[in-house]
């Protein structure tokens, strides 16, 4: 699997990240570590991931995973629709809170993919 984002997508993600840092007050160090696969069990990090997921459109305001949107975006990003579907089945699982759902989904995705697209 290869993961590639366009310059426009990268700029949007950076903008979403800045907006969500301002909104959640997450410690940037936790975000930096999460990008490397070191996920801290921190509520502000969970809120940050949920915020970014909402802005991307892969979760709604109620914290529900938008699986069809996720499949489209993930399939295009990794250029493998079957692999995207498998990741969604294994990782896109509703948890008790929106932040927990985003946190667990991103961690699972990170563990199961050789190439990482950071939404953090």
Secondary structure, 3 states (H helix, E strand, C coil): CCCCCCHHHHHHHHHHHHHHHHHHCCCHHHHHHHHCCCCCCCHHHHHHHHHHHHHHCCECCCCCECHHHHHHHHHHHHCCHHHHHHHHHHHCCCCCCHHHHHHHHHHHHHHHCCCCCCCC
